Amino acid sequence: MNRNLFITLVVLIAILALGYPRVVRFFKSDNCLDQGGSWNYSSNNCRFSMGDENLIDGLSEVSWNTISENPEDFNGDTILISGKYTYIFENVRLSFGSNQIWVEGFDYDTIIVANFEERINGREVQIFGIFNSKDKGHLGQFLGTIEKSLYVTTK
C-alpha cells in the first residue's frame, strides 16, 4: 500500500511540475487579452499598442545620444524613439538614463485599450510622434515634447 501511495505522489508531483508553467502562462495570457493587450508567446509578454503599426515600417529609431546633442535638429519632425514610459501626475515622460522627453496626450480616438497610460506605465515602449524641441515640458526640464503620438507600443 505504501508503495502505491508513493508512486501516486511521485506521478502527481511530476504532472504538477510539468503543467505548472503552462497553467501560469495560460492565466497571464488570458489576463492580458482581457485587458485589451496582445500576448507574445515567444517572449511571454503582454503587449499594448495604439495607432497604426504600418506608420513605422522601414523607419529607424532616433538614438538618445543624437537627440540629446541637438534636439533643435528634430523640431517639427516625426521621430521614432524607445525608452521607459512614466505616467504620474504632472510627470508624463519617456526616459533613457538621465535624458527625458515630455509626452503630451495620445490620440484618444484611436485608443482601444481602456486606461492605456496606466497599462504602459513603467514599461519599455516605442513611440512614433511629432517632436517639438521648443516645448521643454513641465517646468522646462526635458529635451523637448512629443506633441502627438501617432503610434505607441510596449516592447
N, CA, C and O atoms as a GROMACS GRO file, in nm:
protein
  620
    1MET      N    1   0.082  -0.120   0.000
    1MET     CA    2   0.000   0.000   0.000
    1MET      C    3   0.086   0.126   0.000
    1MET      O    4   0.057   0.220  -0.074
    2ASN      N    5   0.190   0.130   0.080
    2ASN     CA    6   0.277   0.246   0.087
    2ASN      C    7   0.348   0.271  -0.046
    2ASN      O    8   0.371   0.385  -0.085
    3ARG      N    9   0.382   0.162  -0.114
    3ARG     CA   10   0.449   0.176  -0.244
    3ARG      C   11   0.356   0.240  -0.346
    3ARG      O   12   0.399   0.327  -0.422
    4ASN      N   13   0.228   0.200  -0.351
    4ASN     CA   14   0.131   0.258  -0.444
    4ASN      C   15   0.108   0.406  -0.413
    4ASN      O   16   0.097   0.487  -0.505
    5LEU      N   17   0.100   0.440  -0.288
    5LEU     CA   18   0.083   0.579  -0.248
    5LEU      C   19   0.204   0.662  -0.290
    5LEU      O   20   0.189   0.774  -0.339
    6PHE      N   21   0.323   0.608  -0.270
    6PHE     CA   22   0.445   0.676  -0.309
    6PHE      C   23   0.449   0.701  -0.460
    6PHE      O   24   0.481   0.811  -0.504
    7ILE      N   25   0.416   0.599  -0.538
    7ILE     CA   26   0.416   0.612  -0.685
    7ILE      C   27   0.312   0.715  -0.728
    7ILE      O   28   0.338   0.796  -0.817
    8THR      N   29   0.196   0.712  -0.667
    8THR     CA   30   0.090   0.808  -0.699
    8THR      C   31   0.136   0.950  -0.670
    8THR      O   32   0.114   1.040  -0.750
    9LEU      N   33   0.200   0.971  -0.557
    9LEU     CA   34   0.250   1.105  -0.521
    9LEU      C   35   0.360   1.152  -0.617
    9LEU      O   36   0.362   1.268  -0.656
   10VAL      N   37   0.449   1.063  -0.654
   10VAL     CA   38   0.556   1.098  -0.748
   10VAL      C   39   0.497   1.138  -0.883
   10VAL      O   40   0.537   1.238  -0.942
   11VAL      N   41   0.401   1.060  -0.931
   11VAL     CA   42   0.336   1.091  -1.059
   11VAL      C   43   0.261   1.223  -1.050
   11VAL      O   44   0.269   1.304  -1.142
   12LEU      N   45   0.190   1.247  -0.942
   12LEU     CA   46   0.115   1.371  -0.924
   12LEU      C   47   0.209   1.492  -0.920
   12LEU      O   48   0.180   1.595  -0.980
   13ILE      N   49   0.320   1.480  -0.848
   13ILE     CA   50   0.418   1.589  -0.841
   13ILE      C   51   0.480   1.614  -0.978
   13ILE      O   52   0.500   1.730  -1.016
   14ALA      N   53   0.509   1.509  -1.051
   14ALA     CA   54   0.565   1.526  -1.186
   14ALA      C   55   0.466   1.597  -1.278
   14ALA      O   56   0.505   1.685  -1.354
   15ILE      N   57   0.340   1.560  -1.272
   15ILE     CA   58   0.237   1.624  -1.354
   15ILE      C   59   0.225   1.772  -1.318
   15ILE      O   60   0.217   1.858  -1.406
   16LEU      N   61   0.223   1.801  -1.188
   16LEU     CA   62   0.214   1.941  -1.145
   16LEU      C   63   0.337   2.020  -1.188
   16LEU      O   64   0.324   2.134  -1.233
   17ALA      N   65   0.454   1.962  -1.174
   17ALA     CA   66   0.578   2.033  -1.211
   17ALA      C   67   0.583   2.062  -1.360
   17ALA      O   68   0.627   2.169  -1.401
   18LEU      N   69   0.539   1.967  -1.441
   18LEU     CA   70   0.542   1.986  -1.585
   18LEU      C   71   0.429   2.077  -1.634
   18LEU      O   72   0.446   2.151  -1.731
   19GLY      N   73   0.315   2.073  -1.567
   19GLY     CA   74   0.200   2.151  -1.610
   19GLY      C   75   0.194   2.292  -1.556
   19GLY      O   76   0.130   2.378  -1.616
   20TYR      N   77   0.261   2.317  -1.444
   20TYR     CA   78   0.254   2.447  -1.379
   20TYR      C   79   0.292   2.564  -1.471
   20TYR      O   80   0.217   2.662  -1.477
   21PRO      N   81   0.406   2.558  -1.542
   21PRO     CA   82   0.440   2.672  -1.630
   21PRO      C   83   0.333   2.700  -1.736
   21PRO      O   84   0.307   2.816  -1.769
   22ARG      N   85   0.272   2.597  -1.789
   22ARG     CA   86   0.169   2.616  -1.891
   22ARG      C   87   0.044   2.679  -1.831
   22ARG      O   88  -0.020   2.764  -1.893
   23VAL      N   89   0.009   2.637  -1.711
   23VAL     CA   90  -0.108   2.693  -1.644
   23VAL      C   91  -0.085   2.840  -1.611
   23VAL      O   92  -0.173   2.923  -1.632
   24VAL      N   93   0.034   2.872  -1.560
   24VAL     CA   94   0.067   3.011  -1.529
   24VAL      C   95   0.063   3.096  -1.655
   24VAL      O   96   0.006   3.205  -1.655
   25ARG      N   97   0.123   3.046  -1.764
   25ARG     CA   98   0.123   3.121  -1.890
   25ARG      C   99  -0.020   3.139  -1.942
   25ARG      O  100  -0.053   3.245  -1.994
   26PHE      N  101  -0.103   3.038  -1.927
   26PHE     CA  102  -0.242   3.049  -1.970
   26PHE      C  103  -0.312   3.163  -1.897
   26PHE      O  104  -0.378   3.246  -1.960
   27PHE      N  105  -0.299   3.169  -1.765
   27PHE     CA  106  -0.367   3.274  -1.688
   27PHE      C  107  -0.308   3.412  -1.717
   27PHE      O  108  -0.383   3.511  -1.721
   28LYS      N  109  -0.176   3.422  -1.736
   28LYS     CA  110  -0.116   3.551  -1.772
   28LYS      C  111  -0.166   3.598  -1.909
   28LYS      O  112  -0.201   3.715  -1.926
   29SER      N  113  -0.168   3.508  -2.006
   29SER     CA  114  -0.212   3.547  -2.140
   29SER      C  115  -0.361   3.581  -2.139
   29SER      O  116  -0.403   3.674  -2.208
   30ASP      N  117  -0.440   3.508  -2.064
   30ASP     CA  118  -0.583   3.535  -2.055
   30ASP      C  119  -0.606   3.673  -1.992
   30ASP      O  120  -0.691   3.748  -2.039
   31ASN      N  121  -0.533   3.704  -1.887
   31ASN     CA  122  -0.545   3.835  -1.822
   31ASN      C  123  -0.505   3.947  -1.918
   31ASN      O  124  -0.569   4.051  -1.924
   32CYS      N  125  -0.398   3.924  -1.993
   32CYS     CA  126  -0.352   4.022  -2.092
   32CYS      C  127  -0.461   4.050  -2.195
   32CYS      O  128  -0.492   4.165  -2.225
   33LEU      N  129  -0.518   3.944  -2.249
   33LEU     CA  130  -0.623   3.959  -2.350
   33LEU      C  131  -0.747   4.025  -2.293
   33LEU      O  132  -0.812   4.105  -2.360
   34ASP      N  133  -0.781   3.993  -2.168
   34ASP     CA  134  -0.896   4.056  -2.102
   34ASP      C  135  -0.877   4.207  -2.087
   34ASP      O  136  -0.974   4.282  -2.088
   35GLN      N  137  -0.750   4.251  -2.074
   35GLN     CA  138  -0.721   4.394  -2.058
   35GLN      C  139  -0.707   4.466  -2.192
   35GLN      O  140  -0.686   4.588  -2.195
   36GLY      N  141  -0.720   4.393  -2.302
   36GLY     CA  142  -0.711   4.456  -2.434
   36GLY      C  143  -0.574   4.448  -2.497
   36GLY      O  144  -0.551   4.511  -2.600
   37GLY      N  145  -0.483   4.374  -2.438
   37GLY     CA  146  -0.349   4.360  -2.494
   37GLY      C  147  -0.340   4.243  -2.589
   37GLY      O  148  -0.439   4.174  -2.615
   38SER      N  149  -0.221   4.220  -2.641
   38SER     CA  150  -0.195   4.102  -2.724
   38SER      C  151  -0.078   4.027  -2.661
   38SER      O  152   0.022   4.088  -2.622
   39TRP      N  153  -0.089   3.896  -2.653
   39TRP     CA  154   0.011   3.813  -2.586
   39TRP      C  155   0.115   3.766  -2.686
   39TRP      O  156   0.081   3.713  -2.792
   40ASN      N  157   0.242   3.786  -2.652
   40ASN     CA  158   0.353   3.738  -2.734
   40ASN      C  159   0.402   3.608  -2.672
   40ASN      O  160   0.465   3.610  -2.566
   41TYR      N  161   0.373   3.496  -2.737
   41TYR     CA  162   0.407   3.365  -2.681
   41TYR      C  163   0.557   3.338  -2.681
   41TYR      O  164   0.605   3.262  -2.596
   42SER      N  165   0.631   3.396  -2.772
   42SER     CA  166   0.776   3.370  -2.774
   42SER      C  167   0.848   3.440  -2.660
   42SER      O  168   0.947   3.387  -2.608
   43SER      N  169   0.801   3.559  -2.620
   43SER     CA  170   0.866   3.630  -2.509
   43SER      C  171   0.787   3.623  -2.380
   43SER      O  172   0.831   3.676  -2.277
   44ASN      N  173   0.670   3.558  -2.383
   44ASN     CA  174   0.581   3.552  -2.266
   44ASN      C  175   0.556   3.690  -2.209
   44ASN      O  176   0.572   3.713  -2.089
   45ASN      N  177   0.515   3.782  -2.296
   45ASN     CA  178   0.499   3.920  -2.258
   45ASN      C  179   0.368   3.974  -2.314
   45ASN      O  180   0.328   3.941  -2.425
   46CYS      N  181   0.302   4.057  -2.235
   46CYS     CA  182   0.180   4.123  -2.279
   46CYS      C  183   0.216   4.253  -2.349
   46CYS      O  184   0.294   4.333  -2.297
   47ARG      N  185   0.162   4.273  -2.466
   47ARG     CA  186   0.193   4.391  -2.546
   47ARG      C  187   0.068   4.477  -2.563
   47ARG      O  188  -0.038   4.427  -2.599
   48PHE      N  189   0.083   4.606  -2.536
   48PHE     CA  190  -0.024   4.702  -2.558
   48PHE      C  191   0.024   4.796  -2.667
   48PHE      O  192   0.140   4.839  -2.667
   49SER      N  193  -0.063   4.829  -2.759
   49SER     CA  194  -0.026   4.924  -2.863
   49SER      C  195  -0.144   5.012  -2.898
   49SER      O  196  -0.260   4.978  -2.873
   50MET      N  197  -0.113   5.127  -2.958
   50MET     CA  198  -0.212   5.224  -3.000
   50MET      C  199  -0.165   5.285  -3.131
   50MET      O  200  -0.048   5.317  -3.146
   51GLY      N  201  -0.255   5.300  -3.224
   51GLY     CA  202  -0.221   5.362  -3.352
   51GLY      C  203  -0.197   5.258  -3.460
   51GLY      O  204  -0.222   5.140  -3.441
   52ASP      N  205  -0.147   5.305  -3.572
   52ASP     CA  206  -0.126   5.221  -3.689
   52ASP      C  207   0.021   5.179  -3.698
   52ASP      O  208   0.109   5.261  -3.722
   53GLU      N  209   0.046   5.050  -3.678
   53GLU     CA  210   0.183   4.997  -3.680
   53GLU      C  211   0.249   5.016  -3.816
   53GLU      O  212   0.372   5.023  -3.824
   54ASN      N  213   0.171   5.025  -3.922
   54ASN     CA  214   0.226   5.043  -4.056
   54ASN      C  215   0.300   5.176  -4.072
   54ASN      O  216   0.382   5.192  -4.163
   55LEU      N  217   0.271   5.272  -3.984
   55LEU     CA  218   0.338   5.403  -3.992
   55LEU      C  219   0.489   5.393  -3.970
   55LEU      O  220   0.564   5.477  -4.020
   56ILE      N  221   0.534   5.292  -3.897
   56ILE     CA  222   0.676   5.284  -3.865
   56ILE      C  223   0.752   5.185  -3.953
   56ILE      O  224   0.871   5.163  -3.932
   57ASP      N  225   0.684   5.125  -4.051
   57ASP     CA  226   0.752   5.032  -4.141
   57ASP      C  227   0.871   5.100  -4.208
   57ASP      O  228   0.856   5.205  -4.270
   58GLY      N  229   0.987   5.041  -4.195
   58GLY     CA  230   1.107   5.091  -4.261
   58GLY      C  231   1.176   5.207  -4.190
   58GLY      O  232   1.278   5.257  -4.239
   59LEU      N  233   1.122   5.252  -4.077
   59LEU     CA  234   1.183   5.365  -4.006
   59LEU      C  235   1.290   5.317  -3.910
   59LEU      O  236   1.284   5.206  -3.857
   60SER      N  237   1.387   5.402  -3.888
   60SER     CA  238   1.491   5.375  -3.789
   60SER      C  239   1.464   5.462  -3.667
   60SER      O  240   1.414   5.574  -3.677
   61GLU      N  241   1.499   5.408  -3.552
   61GLU     CA  242   1.484   5.486  -3.429
   61GLU      C  243   1.590   5.596  -3.421
   61GLU      O  244   1.702   5.579  -3.468
   62VAL      N  245   1.551   5.707  -3.361
   62VAL     CA  246   1.645   5.814  -3.330
   62VAL      C  247   1.717   5.772  -3.202
   62VAL      O  248   1.653   5.729  -3.106
   63SER      N  249   1.848   5.785  -3.200
   63SER     CA  250   1.921   5.749  -3.079
   63SER      C  251   1.910   5.862  -2.977
   63SER      O  252   1.898   5.979  -3.012
   64TRP      N  253   1.913   5.823  -2.851
   64TRP     CA  254   1.905   5.923  -2.744
   64TRP      C  255   2.027   6.014  -2.747
   64TRP      O  256   2.016   6.132  -2.715
   65ASN      N  257   2.143   5.961  -2.784
   65ASN     CA  258   2.263   6.046  -2.793
   65ASN      C  259   2.244   6.156  -2.897
   65ASN      O  260   2.278   6.272  -2.873
   66THR      N  261   2.191   6.118  -3.012
   66THR     CA  262   2.173   6.215  -3.121
   66THR      C  263   2.073   6.323  -3.082
   66THR      O  264   2.099   6.442  -3.102
   67ILE      N  265   1.960   6.283  -3.028
   67ILE     CA  266   1.857   6.383  -2.996
   67ILE      C  267   1.898   6.469  -2.876
   67ILE      O  268   1.858   6.585  -2.868
   68SER      N  269   1.976   6.413  -2.783
   68SER     CA  270   2.018   6.494  -2.667
   68SER      C  271   2.125   6.597  -2.706
   68SER      O  272   2.133   6.703  -2.644
   69GLU      N  273   2.206   6.565  -2.807
   69GLU     CA  274   2.310   6.659  -2.851
   69GLU      C  275   2.250   6.778  -2.925
   69GLU      O  276   2.294   6.891  -2.906
   70ASN      N  277   2.151   6.754  -3.010
   70ASN     CA  278   2.092   6.860  -3.092
   70ASN      C  279   1.941   6.842  -3.105
   70ASN      O  280   1.893   6.808  -3.213
   71PRO      N  281   1.864   6.864  -2.999
   71PRO     CA  282   1.719   6.846  -3.010
   71PRO      C  283   1.655   6.940  -3.112
   71PRO      O  284   1.551   6.907  -3.170
   72GLU      N  285   1.716   7.057  -3.135
   72GLU     CA  286   1.660   7.153  -3.230
   72GLU      C  287   1.658   7.098  -3.372
   72GLU      O  288   1.573   7.138  -3.453
   73ASP      N  289   1.750   7.006  -3.404
   73ASP     CA  290   1.755   6.947  -3.538
   73ASP      C  291   1.630   6.864  -3.568
   73ASP      O  292   1.601   6.836  -3.685
   74PHE      N  293   1.557   6.823  -3.466
   74PHE     CA  294   1.440   6.738  -3.484
   74PHE      C  295   1.308   6.812  -3.466
   74PHE      O  296   1.201   6.752  -3.471
   75ASN      N  297   1.316   6.944  -3.444
   75ASN     CA  298   1.196   7.022  -3.419
   75ASN      C  299   1.097   7.010  -3.536
   75ASN      O  300   1.132   7.037  -3.651
   76GLY      N  301   0.975   6.970  -3.506
   76GLY     CA  302   0.870   6.957  -3.608
   76GLY      C  303   0.873   6.826  -3.684
   76GLY      O  304   0.784   6.799  -3.765
   77ASP      N  305   0.974   6.742  -3.658
   77ASP     CA  306   0.984   6.613  -3.727
   77ASP      C  307   0.905   6.506  -3.652
   77ASP      O  308   0.879   6.518  -3.533
   78THR      N  309   0.869   6.403  -3.725
   78THR     CA  310   0.816   6.284  -3.660
   78THR      C  311   0.935   6.195  -3.628
   78THR      O  312   1.020   6.169  -3.714
   79ILE      N  313   0.940   6.149  -3.504
   79ILE     CA  314   1.052   6.066  -3.462
   79ILE      C  315   1.001   5.933  -3.406
   79ILE      O  316   0.889   5.924  -3.357
   80LEU      N  317   1.085   5.832  -3.415
   80LEU     CA  318   1.060   5.702  -3.356
   80LEU      C  319   1.168   5.682  -3.251
   80LEU      O  320   1.287   5.682  -3.283
   81ILE      N  321   1.127   5.663  -3.125
   81ILE     CA  322   1.223   5.654  -3.016
   81ILE      C  323   1.169   5.559  -2.909
   81ILE      O  324   1.048   5.548  -2.890
   82SER      N  325   1.260   5.491  -2.840
   82SER     CA  326   1.222   5.397  -2.734
   82SER      C  327   1.278   5.442  -2.601
   82SER      O  328   1.382   5.508  -2.594
   83GLY      N  329   1.209   5.406  -2.496
   83GLY     CA  330   1.254   5.436  -2.361
   83GLY      C  331   1.153   5.390  -2.259
   83GLY      O  332   1.054   5.324  -2.292
   84LYS      N  333   1.178   5.424  -2.135
   84LYS     CA  334   1.086   5.387  -2.027
   84LYS      C  335   0.979   5.494  -2.015
   84LYS      O  336   1.009   5.613  -2.003
   85TYR      N  337   0.853   5.451  -2.019
   85TYR     CA  338   0.740   5.543  -2.011
   85TYR      C  339   0.697   5.557  -1.865
   85TYR      O  340   0.678   5.457  -1.796
   86THR      N  341   0.684   5.681  -1.820
   86THR     CA  342   0.638   5.709  -1.685
   86THR      C  343   0.513   5.795  -1.693
   86THR      O  344   0.510   5.897  -1.762
   87TYR      N  345   0.410   5.751  -1.622
   87TYR     CA  346   0.283   5.822  -1.619
   87TYR      C  347   0.244   5.846  -1.474
   87TYR      O  348   0.182   5.761  -1.410
   88ILE      N  349   0.282   5.962  -1.424
   88ILE     CA  350   0.250   6.003  -1.287
   88ILE      C  351   0.199   6.147  -1.297
   88ILE      O  352   0.236   6.220  -1.389
   89PHE      N  353   0.116   6.187  -1.204
   89PHE     CA  354   0.061   6.322  -1.204
   89PHE      C  355   0.170   6.425  -1.231
   89PHE      O  356   0.271   6.430  -1.161
   90GLU      N  357   0.149   6.507  -1.333
   90GLU     CA  358   0.241   6.612  -1.376
   90GLU      C  359   0.381   6.560  -1.409
   90GLU      O  360   0.479   6.634  -1.399
   91ASN      N  361   0.390   6.435  -1.447
   91ASN     CA  362   0.519   6.378  -1.486
   91ASN      C  363   0.495   6.266  -1.586
   91ASN      O  364   0.497   6.148  -1.551
   92VAL      N  365   0.471   6.304  -1.711
   92VAL     CA  366   0.447   6.206  -1.817
   92VAL      C  367   0.566   6.216  -1.911
   92VAL      O  368   0.582   6.315  -1.984
   93ARG      N  369   0.650   6.112  -1.910
   93ARG     CA  370   0.775   6.124  -1.983
   93ARG      C  371   0.820   5.991  -2.041
   93ARG      O  372   0.776   5.883  -2.000
   94LEU      N  373   0.911   6.004  -2.137
   94LEU     CA  374   0.985   5.892  -2.192
   94LEU      C  375   1.129   5.918  -2.152
   94LEU      O  376   1.180   6.028  -2.173
   95SER      N  377   1.196   5.819  -2.094
   95SER     CA  378   1.331   5.844  -2.046
   95SER      C  379   1.425   5.731  -2.083
   95SER      O  380   1.386   5.616  -2.102
   96PHE      N  381   1.552   5.770  -2.093
   96PHE     CA  382   1.661   5.676  -2.115
   96PHE      C  383   1.779   5.732  -2.038
   96PHE      O  384   1.840   5.831  -2.078
   97GLY      N  385   1.811   5.667  -1.926
   97GLY     CA  386   1.915   5.722  -1.840
   97GLY      C  387   1.869   5.855  -1.784
   97GLY      O  388   1.758   5.866  -1.730
   98SER      N  389   1.953   5.956  -1.796
   98SER     CA  390   1.916   6.088  -1.745
   98SER      C  391   1.843   6.174  -1.849
   98SER      O  392   1.794   6.282  -1.816
   99ASN      N  393   1.834   6.127  -1.972
   99ASN     CA  394   1.765   6.201  -2.077
   99ASN      C  395   1.615   6.174  -2.069
   99ASN      O  396   1.571   6.062  -2.045
  100GLN      N  397   1.536   6.282  -2.090
  100GLN     CA  398   1.391   6.270  -2.080
  100GLN      C  399   1.323   6.354  -2.187
  100GLN      O  400   1.369   6.462  -2.222
  101ILE      N  401   1.212   6.300  -2.237
  101ILE     CA  402   1.125   6.373  -2.330
  101ILE      C  403   0.986   6.374  -2.270
  101ILE      O  404   0.933   6.270  -2.230
  102TRP      N  405   0.926   6.493  -2.265
  102TRP     CA  406   0.789   6.507  -2.217
  102TRP      C  407   0.694   6.447  -2.321
  102TRP      O  408   0.716   6.464  -2.441
  103VAL      N  409   0.591   6.378  -2.277
  103VAL     CA  410   0.495   6.317  -2.370
  103VAL      C  411   0.358   6.379  -2.346
  103VAL      O  412   0.300   6.364  -2.239
  104GLU      N  413   0.309   6.448  -2.449
  104GLU     CA  414   0.173   6.502  -2.442
  104GLU      C  415   0.076   6.386  -2.463
  104GLU      O  416   0.118   6.272  -2.485
  105GLY      N  417  -0.050   6.413  -2.455
  105GLY     CA  418  -0.152   6.310  -2.464
  105GLY      C  419  -0.151   6.230  -2.593
  105GLY      O  420  -0.090   6.269  -2.693
  106PHE      N  421  -0.220   6.119  -2.586
  106PHE     CA  422  -0.236   6.032  -2.702
  106PHE      C  423  -0.362   6.068  -2.776
  106PHE      O  424  -0.448   6.140  -2.724
  107ASP      N  425  -0.374   6.018  -2.897
  107ASP     CA  426  -0.495   6.037  -2.977
  107ASP      C  427  -0.602   5.942  -2.923
  107ASP      O  428  -0.604   5.824  -2.956
  108TYR      N  429  -0.690   5.995  -2.839
  108TYR     CA  430  -0.785   5.910  -2.768
  108TYR      C  431  -0.888   5.846  -2.860
  108TYR      O  432  -0.955   5.751  -2.820
  109ASP      N  433  -0.903   5.897  -2.981
  109ASP     CA  434  -0.994   5.832  -3.076
  109ASP      C  435  -0.941   5.698  -3.122
  109ASP      O  436  -1.018   5.611  -3.162
  110THR      N  437  -0.809   5.679  -3.116
  110THR     CA  438  -0.751   5.554  -3.164
  110THR      C  439  -0.717   5.457  -3.050
  110THR      O  440  -0.676   5.344  -3.076
  111ILE      N  441  -0.734   5.501  -2.927
  111ILE     CA  442  -0.704   5.412  -2.814
  111ILE      C  443  -0.819   5.315  -2.793
  111ILE      O  444  -0.932   5.355  -2.765
  112ILE      N  445  -0.788   5.188  -2.808
  112ILE     CA  446  -0.887   5.084  -2.786
  112ILE      C  447  -0.880   5.036  -2.642
  112ILE      O  448  -0.982   5.001  -2.583
  113VAL      N  449  -0.762   5.033  -2.586
  113VAL     CA  450  -0.740   4.980  -2.452
  113VAL      C  451  -0.776   5.086  -2.348
  113VAL      O  452  -0.723   5.197  -2.351
  114ALA      N  453  -0.866   5.051  -2.258
  114ALA     CA  454  -0.903   5.143  -2.150
  114ALA      C  455  -0.783   5.164  -2.059
  114ALA      O  456  -0.705   5.072  -2.035
  115ASN      N  457  -0.768   5.285  -2.007
  115ASN     CA  458  -0.658   5.319  -1.917
  115ASN      C  459  -0.522   5.287  -1.980
  115ASN      O  460  -0.434   5.230  -1.914
  116PHE      N  461  -0.505   5.322  -2.105
  116PHE     CA  462  -0.384   5.288  -2.180
  116PHE      C  463  -0.258   5.335  -2.109
  116PHE      O  464  -0.161   5.260  -2.097
  117GLU      N  465  -0.259   5.461  -2.061
  117GLU     CA  466  -0.140   5.516  -1.996
  117GLU      C  467  -0.100   5.434  -1.873
  117GLU      O  468   0.018   5.409  -1.850
  118GLU      N  469  -0.199   5.393  -1.793
  118GLU     CA  470  -0.169   5.314  -1.674
  118GLU      C  471  -0.113   5.177  -1.711
  118GLU      O  472  -0.027   5.125  -1.640
  119ARG      N  473  -0.160   5.120  -1.819
  119ARG     CA  474  -0.116   4.986  -1.858
  119ARG      C  475   0.028   4.985  -1.910
  119ARG      O  476   0.097   4.884  -1.899
  120ILE      N  477   0.074   5.097  -1.967
  120ILE     CA  478   0.211   5.101  -2.018
  120ILE      C  479   0.306   5.170  -1.921
  120ILE      O  480   0.426   5.176  -1.946
  121ASN      N  481   0.254   5.222  -1.810
  121ASN     CA  482   0.336   5.292  -1.712
  121ASN      C  483   0.447   5.201  -1.659
  121ASN      O  484   0.422   5.088  -1.618
  122GLY      N  485   0.569   5.253  -1.660
  122GLY     CA  486   0.684   5.180  -1.606
  122GLY      C  487   0.741   5.077  -1.702
  122GLY      O  488   0.833   5.003  -1.666
  123ARG      N  489   0.690   5.072  -1.824
  123ARG     CA  490   0.737   4.971  -1.920
  123ARG      C  491   0.820   5.036  -2.030
  123ARG      O  492   0.811   5.157  -2.054
  124GLU      N  493   0.901   4.954  -2.095
  124GLU     CA  494   0.976   5.000  -2.211
  124GLU      C  495   0.877   5.011  -2.328
  124GLU      O  496   0.805   4.917  -2.358
  125VAL      N  497   0.875   5.127  -2.391
  125VAL     CA  498   0.784   5.150  -2.503
  125VAL      C  499   0.860   5.209  -2.621
  125VAL      O  500   0.972   5.257  -2.609
  126GLN      N  501   0.796   5.203  -2.734
  126GLN     CA  502   0.844   5.268  -2.856
  126GLN      C  503   0.735   5.366  -2.897
  126GLN      O  504   0.618   5.328  -2.909
  127ILE      N  505   0.773   5.491  -2.919
  127ILE     CA  506   0.677   5.595  -2.955
  127ILE      C  507   0.718   5.658  -3.088
  127ILE      O  508   0.835   5.688  -3.111
  128PHE      N  509   0.618   5.675  -3.175
  128PHE     CA  510   0.635   5.747  -3.300
  128PHE      C  511   0.544   5.868  -3.293
  128PHE      O  512   0.422   5.854  -3.284
  129GLY      N  513   0.603   5.987  -3.296
  129GLY     CA  514   0.522   6.107  -3.283
  129GLY      C  515   0.595   6.232  -3.329
  129GLY      O  516   0.710   6.227  -3.371
  130ILE      N  517   0.524   6.344  -3.319
  130ILE     CA  518   0.577   6.473  -3.362
  130ILE      C  519   0.654   6.537  -3.247
  130ILE      O  520   0.600   6.555  -3.138
  131PHE      N  521   0.780   6.571  -3.272
  131PHE     CA  522   0.870   6.624  -3.170
  131PHE      C  523   0.877   6.775  -3.178
  131PHE      O  524   0.891   6.832  -3.286
  132ASN      N  525   0.867   6.842  -3.062
  132ASN     CA  526   0.878   6.987  -3.052
  132ASN      C  527   0.992   7.016  -2.955
  132ASN      O  528   0.980   6.993  -2.835
  133SER      N  529   1.104   7.067  -3.008
  133SER     CA  530   1.220   7.095  -2.923
  133SER      C  531   1.204   7.224  -2.844
  133SER      O  532   1.277   7.247  -2.748
  134LYS      N  533   1.110   7.310  -2.884
  134LYS     CA  534   1.091   7.437  -2.815
  134LYS      C  535   1.010   7.423  -2.687
  134LYS      O  536   1.027   7.500  -2.593
  135ASP      N  537   0.921   7.324  -2.685
  135ASP     CA  538   0.841   7.298  -2.565
  135ASP      C  539   0.918   7.199  -2.479
  135ASP      O  540   0.925   7.080  -2.511
  136LYS      N  541   0.975   7.247  -2.371
  136LYS     CA  542   1.061   7.165  -2.285
  136LYS      C  543   0.983   7.092  -2.176
  136LYS      O  544   1.043   7.042  -2.081
  137GLY      N  545   0.851   7.086  -2.189
  137GLY     CA  546   0.771   7.009  -2.094
  137GLY      C  547   0.754   7.077  -1.961
  137GLY      O  548   0.788   7.194  -1.945
  138HIS      N  549   0.700   7.002  -1.866
  138HIS     CA  550   0.669   7.054  -1.733
  138HIS      C  551   0.795   7.109  -1.666
  138HIS      O  552   0.895   7.039  -1.652
  139LEU      N  553   0.788   7.232  -1.626
  139LEU     CA  554   0.899   7.303  -1.559
  139LEU      C  555   1.023   7.318  -1.646
  139LEU      O  556   1.131   7.346  -1.595
  140GLY      N  557   1.009   7.298  -1.778
  140GLY     CA  558   1.119   7.319  -1.871
  140GLY      C  559   1.239   7.229  -1.852
  140GLY      O  560   1.351   7.269  -1.882
  141GLN      N  561   1.218   7.108  -1.802
  141GLN     CA  562   1.332   7.022  -1.768
  141GLN      C  563   1.355   6.906  -1.864
  141GLN      O  564   1.426   6.811  -1.831
  142PHE      N  565   1.296   6.911  -1.984
  142PHE     CA  566   1.305   6.799  -2.079
  142PHE      C  567   1.374   6.842  -2.208
  142PHE      O  568   1.385   6.962  -2.236
  143LEU      N  569   1.420   6.744  -2.286
  143LEU     CA  570   1.483   6.774  -2.416
  143LEU      C  571   1.384   6.836  -2.512
  143LEU      O  572   1.422   6.912  -2.602
  144GLY      N  573   1.259   6.805  -2.495
  144GLY     CA  574   1.152   6.853  -2.581
  144GLY      C  575   1.026   6.775  -2.548
  144GLY      O  576   1.016   6.708  -2.446
  145THR      N  577   0.928   6.787  -2.639
  145THR     CA  578   0.798   6.724  -2.617
  145THR      C  579   0.757   6.646  -2.741
  145THR      O  580   0.772   6.693  -2.853
  146ILE      N  581   0.705   6.526  -2.719
  146ILE     CA  582   0.635   6.458  -2.827
  146ILE      C  583   0.491   6.504  -2.815
  146ILE      O  584   0.419   6.465  -2.723
  147GLU      N  585   0.450   6.589  -2.910
  147GLU     CA  586   0.320   6.654  -2.901
  147GLU      C  587   0.204   6.564  -2.941
  147GLU      O  588   0.097   6.568  -2.880
  148LYS      N  589   0.226   6.484  -3.040
  148LYS     CA  590   0.120   6.396  -3.085
  148LYS      C  591   0.180   6.259  -3.112
  148LYS      O  592   0.264   6.242  -3.201
  149SER      N  593   0.137   6.162  -3.034
  149SER     CA  594   0.185   6.025  -3.052
  149SER      C  595   0.098   5.955  -3.155
  149SER      O  596  -0.022   5.937  -3.134
  150LEU      N  597   0.159   5.917  -3.266
  150LEU     CA  598   0.085   5.852  -3.374
  150LEU      C  599   0.083   5.701  -3.359
  150LEU      O  600  -0.010   5.635  -3.405
  151TYR      N  601   0.187   5.647  -3.293
  151TYR     CA  602   0.193   5.503  -3.269
  151TYR      C  603   0.273   5.480  -3.142
  151TYR      O  604   0.380   5.539  -3.123
  152VAL      N  605   0.221   5.395  -3.054
  152VAL     CA  606   0.287   5.361  -2.928
  152VAL      C  607   0.271   5.211  -2.907
  152VAL      O  608   0.163   5.156  -2.927
  153THR      N  609   0.380   5.145  -2.867
  153THR     CA  610   0.372   5.003  -2.834
  153THR      C  611   0.467   4.970  -2.721
  153THR      O  612   0.573   5.032  -2.707
  154THR      N  613   0.429   4.873  -2.641
  154THR     CA  614   0.521   4.826  -2.538
  154THR      C  615   0.617   4.729  -2.606
  154THR      O  616   0.586   4.669  -2.709
  155LYS      N  617   0.733   4.714  -2.546
  155LYS     CA  618   0.835   4.624  -2.601
  155LYS      C  619   0.831   4.491  -2.529
  155LYS      O  620   0.909   4.402  -2.561
   0.00000   0.00000   0.00000
